[in-house]
Amino acid sequence: MTQRLHIVGGGMAGSEAAWQAAEAGIPVVIHEMRPKVETFAHRTGDLAEMVCSNSFRSDDHEQNAVGLLHWEMLQAGGLVMRQAYTHRLPAGGALAVDRDAFSAGVTQTLRTHPNVSVSDEEVTELPEDGQWIFATGPLTSSALGDAIARETGADALAFFDAIAPIVYFDSIDMDVAWLQSRYDKGETEEERKAYINCPMTKPQYEAFIDALLAAEKAAFHEGETAGYFDGCLPIEVMAERGRETLRHGPMKPIGLTNSHKPEDKAYAVVQLRRDNALGTLYNIVGFQTKMKYGAQTEVFRMIPGLENAKFARLGGIHRNTFLNSPTLLDNQMRLRSRPNIRFAGQITGVEGYVESSAMGLAAGRMAAAEILGRPLPEIPQDTAHGALIHHITGGAEAKTFQPMNVNFGLFRPVDGLKGGRRGRKDRYKAYTDRAKAEWTGWLASQEVPA
């Protein structure tokens, strides 16, 4: 009988790892403690639940590194990407999804797979034997976190993640707000009107910043002193860095024209993105927050068009733990001190749904190949998957290791290309062309079916 693979955590990484291994013929047990054991951020017991944004970010697979990851995962038969495209929502050039339908699709697919079973028993220790993948994500339980710390000889590093609020569409004043994607980006009318835009004058913006800075904030618990991941800063923290920071970040007004008053140029714009297929829910883009609930409703209702906003979910903040992977993991993503255990997803020090899923895909294939006794060719470093794996398993400086999104700065230079800003478009296209060729060759070389 084929050895069983145990996967701890049913988020993006765990779900993708389970799918890849199960499709290779490996019996898989997903250990997901929810809903039996709840977390701060999750609402359901579904697999691959999206707790922050509903976006997988840019879908441009020729000029964007995360779009390239989309492409690579699709070519590898990735479940997460397949379900993302199945439940896609208009979002300009981004890949956004109906979060509930997406998670339900992943859950249904895995729970009905003949090689997959799901256990809701919490895992609190690192096992001595068997093949395991730990993909517990940003909300690793305290007991398991303690076990990991005991094994690695050092405390897991940590930072804080924040989540943005969600608003009911019918509570938005569309006589003030208008529908438009930045620069009218999108191939269809629906794509070009994928965002709701709320304009602000300079006095409104200044009053909003004052309210943000003065609002009561949630206090941290457990004595944490960790920092934030720069890609998911609370808006109050951004505002503290300078009064103009938000206007040059999530509230930038460029590329947008008020359809109600085309001659008026907004000083700042708050954008909302559709959160479900029905179009009844919208999340406020980039508005992760640690404000207390009462303060959130007061401050966010200062936004023109949201004066009477009703919230389906308010924002919040939670602790995110991750390993110092360059010192702890080998190039097969195995714990050096216990090679029967792999890690995948955000706990390895990648950041984002797509990156987490990609590391799950890699770990699932690596574990399946090891169980089947089939040598798995090394994932080429010049692919998006390979660049991330290289970064977290030795490419990054261990002393300053922090969570990282995929980006072309992790890729080795392409010979023969001119440098500088003028060559950026050609350079990015060269990166993606090279990666696609390498990824296609890697998939073709494997005995484990793609």
N, C-alpha and C positions, 0 to 999 in steps of 0.2 A: 504494500500500500504506500502511495506517495506521502511523504512527510507533510504535515500540516504547517501552514504559515499563520502566525498570530499577529494581528495588527491592532495596536492600541491607539484608539482615536478614530472617530468616524467623520472627521472634517474633510476638507479638500484633499489633503495629502493622503490620509488614510483611505478614503474612498477610491482615489485613483490608483493607489498601490494595490488595493484589493482587486480592483477590476483587472489590472494588468496581470497579476499573478493568477487569478481565476481563469482568465482567458487562455493562459498558458497551460491550464490543466491542473493547477495546484489547489488543493482544498484550503480554504481560507476562513479564519474566524476573526471577525471584527469585534473588538472589545470597546463598546461605546457606553459609557456610564450614564449618559442622558437617556431618558428623562428621570431615571431612578435617582441619580445624583445631579442636581441642577447646578448651573453656573450663573454668574452675574449677567452675561450677555446673551445667552441662548434662550429661545422661547419654546422650542419644540424638541422632540427626540429624533427628528429627521437627520439623515446623514447629509454632509456637505451643506449645513445651514450657513447662510450668509449673515454675519452679525454686524458688519460695518456697512460699507458701500454695497450697491448691487451691480457694480461695474467691474469688468475684467480689463478696463483701460483700453488703450489704443488697439485697433484691429488691423493696423497698417503693417503688413508683414514684409514690406520692402524697405521702409525707412524708420522702423521703430523696433527696438529689441523685444518689447513685450508682445508686439504683434507677431514677431518671428517665433516666440514661444508658442503662441496660439497655433501657428502653422505646424510647428514640429509636433505638438501634441496631437493634432488632428491626423497627421500622417502616421502616427504611432497608434491610432485607434483609441485615443484618449476619451474616456467616459465624460469627464468634466467638460471638456470643450464641446463634445457632441451635444450634451445636454444644454450647454450655454447657447449654442446656435439654434437649437430646437425652441428655446424659450426666450429668444432675443427680443429686445425692445428697441424702438428708435432712440438713438443717442448720438447722432452725428457720426463722427469717425470712431466712436468708442463701441465696445461690446458690452452692453448692459442687458440685464435679464430680469424677468419676473422672478424675484428671489424665492417665493414659496413654491411656484411651479417647478423651478429649477431643482430645488432640494428634493421635492417630491419625486421628480423624475429620476434623480440619482438613487434615491432610497428604493424606489420600486424596482429599478433595474438590478440593483445589488441584492436585494432581499429575495428576488425571484431567480437569481442565478443558481444553478445546481451545485456550484462549487463554493458558495458563500453561505455562511451562517453568521448571526449577530448575537452577541452576548451583552447584557446590560450590567454585568458585574464589574465593579471598579477594580482596576489593577493598581496595586500600591507598592509592588516590589519589582526589581529587575530579575527576571528568571535566570536560572543557572543553565538550563538546556533548552533545546528546541530552537526554531527559527522565529525571530520576532522583529517587527518594525514598530518603533514608537513614533507616532505622529500626533502627539497630544496637543500641539498648537500652542496658542498664546495663553490658554487657560489650563495648563497642566495642574492637576490637583496638588494640594499641599503635601499629601503623603507621598505621592510619586515623585514630586520635586525633591523632597528630602532624600528619597532613595537614590535619585540620580546624583544629588550632591555628595552623598556618602561614597558612591562608587567613583565619581570623578575626582574626589579629593578637594574640590573647590565649589563654592556656591555658584549656582547658575547665574549668569548675568541677567539683567532685567531692564525693561523700559516700560513706559506706559502707552497704551493705545486708547484712543477715544473714538466714540461713534457719534454719528450725526443724527439729528431728529428727522422724523417723517411726518408730512403734513397731508391732511385730506384735501384732495383737489377742489371739492365743492366749497371749501372754506377760503379759497384764494380769490381775491378780487381781480378778475380778468379785465376789468375796465381800467385798471392801473398796470397790471402785468401784461406781458405779451409773449407769444411763442416764437422762438428763433434759436437755431444753433449758431454758435459763434462763427462769423464769416459765412453764414448760410451753408455750412459744410454738410454734405450729404447728397446722395444720388436721387433721392425721392423727396417729394414735398413733406412727407411725414418725417424723414430724417432731418430735413432743413428746419423743421419746427419741433425739434425733440426736447427743447428746454423751455421752462417758464422763466422769464426774466423780470426782476423787480428793480426798478431804477431808484437811485438816490441822488439828491442834490448834495452840494457840499455841506450845508448846515445839517441835513439829515444824517449824513455820514459822520460828521463830527460828534453829533449827539449820540449816535449809535456806538461809536468808539468809547465815548465817556461812560456809557451804560455798561459796556462789556468790561471795562477796567474796574468799575465800581461794584459789579454784581458779585453776590456771594458764591464762592466756589466750594465744590465738594472737597472734603479733607481726605487725605490718604489714610489707609489703615495698614496694619501689620508693620509699621515703622519703616516703610520703604523709603529709599532715597534715590531711586532710579530716575533717569531722565526720560525724554520722549524720543520717539523715532521721528526724524525730520519730515518724513512723508505723510505723517498723520498727526500734526500738531493741533492741539486745541486752538480755536480761534482766539481765545483770550491770551494765550501764550504768544501767538503771532502779533496781536495788537500791542503787547508789552514790548515787543522788539522795535516798535516805531509806529506812529499813527498812520503812516502811509503804507505799511506792510500789507494789510488786507487788500487795499486798492490796487496793489500790484501783484496780488495773489488770487485767491478765490473770488474776490469782488472786482476784478479788473473789468473796465467797461469797453475795452477795445473789441472791434468786430461785431458790435451789436447796435441796432437801430430801433428805437422805440416806434412801433407801428402806430401807436396812438398819437404821438407827437414827434414825427420824423425830424423836425428841425431842432428839437431839444437834445443836447448831448448829456447823458447822465455822467455824474461825477464818479459813481460806483454802481455796480450791478450785482445783485444776489441772484444766483441761478438755482433752479430746482430741476431735478431729473426724474422722469417717470420711474416708479419703483415696482409697478405690477402691470400685467397685460391689460387689465381693465382700465387703466389710467385713472384709478381712484386715489392712488397714493403717490406722493412725490417726496423725494428726499432733498434736503438743502445741501447742495454740493460744497464740499470743503468745510462744512460747519460742524466739525467734531468739537465737542465741548465738555468741560468739566464743571460748568455752572450747575448749581442746584436747580431742581425742577421748577420751583416757583420763579426763580430768576430767569430761567430760559423762556418761559411763556411771556414774561414781561418784556424782555429784551428783543426776542424775535418778532413780537407783534409791533415793534417799532419799524420794521421793514415795510415800506410801501407795498400794498397788496396783500400783506399778511396781518393786517390790523385785527382781523377776526379769525385768524388761523386756529384750526383745531388739530391737535397733534395725535397721530396714531402711535407714535413712539417719541419720547424725548431722548436727548443725547446722554452719554455717560462715559465713564472712564474705567479701564481695567488694567491689571498688571499683565505683562507679557514676558514670559521667561524664555531664554534661549541659551544654547550651549556655546562655549568657546570652541567651536567645531574644528578650527585649524589645529588645535592641540589634542583633540579628543577623538576625531574620526579619521579613518583611513580613506583611500580613494574609492572604496566600495561603500562608503557611508556607514561603515561598521564601527562600533565602539571599540577602540584599540584594546581595552582591557577585557572586553567580552565580545569577541567577534561573532557570536550568535545573535547579537542585537544590532540592528540598524536604526538610524534615526532619519526622519523625513519631515518636510514641511517647515513651518515657521520656527520650530524649536531648534533647527539647525542654523538659524541666522539668515534665512532668506525672508523677504518681506513681500506680502501681497498674495492674493488668491492664486494668481497664475503661477508665480514662482513656487508657492507651496505645492500646488498640484503637480508641477513639473518634477519637483524633487520626489513626490510620491510615485510618479510614473517611473522614474529612474530606480528608486529603491525597490519597487515591486518587481521590475524586470530583473534586477540584480539578485534579489532573493529567490525568484523563480528559477533562474539559471543555476544558482548554487544548489538548490534542492534537487533539481533534475540532473545535476552533474554535467551540465553543458557549459563549456567556457563561453562567457559573454564578452565580446570585444569591448574594449574600453570606449566609453562615449567620447567622441572626438572633442577636443578642447575648443575647436573653432565653431562648434554649434552653440546655440543659446543654452541648452541643457548643460553642455560640457563646460562652458564658461562659468556658469553658476557653481557647478560641482567643484571645479578647480579653485574657485574663490573660497568656498567654505571649507575645503579640505586641505588647504595649504597655501593657496595663492594670496590670501589676506594676511596682514600683519596681526599676529595673535594678541599682542599687547593692546591694540586699539580696535579689535574686532567689534563691529556693530552690524545690526541688520541691514541688508542691502537688497534693493530692487534690481532686477536685471537691467543692464544698460550697456551701451557699446564701449564704455570705458573698461569693461571686463574682458573685451575681446583682444586677441593679439592683432597687431597692425597687419594690414594687407600690403604686400610688397608692390611697389610700382605706382602707388597713388600719391598724388600731390597732397601736401598738408594744408592747413589753414581753413578758414571758414568757407572759402570759395569751393573747396573740394568736399564739403561735408555731405552733400546729397550723393555724390558719386561714391564717397567712402562708405556711407551706410548701405548703399545698394551693393557694393562689393562685399561687405560683411554678410549681408543676407544671402547673396548668391553663393558665397563660399559655404556658409552654414547649411543651406538647403542641399547642396551637393554632398557635403559630408554626412548630413543626417540621413539622406536617402540611401547612401552607401552603407551606413551603419545598420539601418533597418534591414537592408537586403542581405547583410552578412550574417544575420542571426539565425540560429536554429529555432529559437522561440518565435512563433509566428507573430507578425505585427498586427 
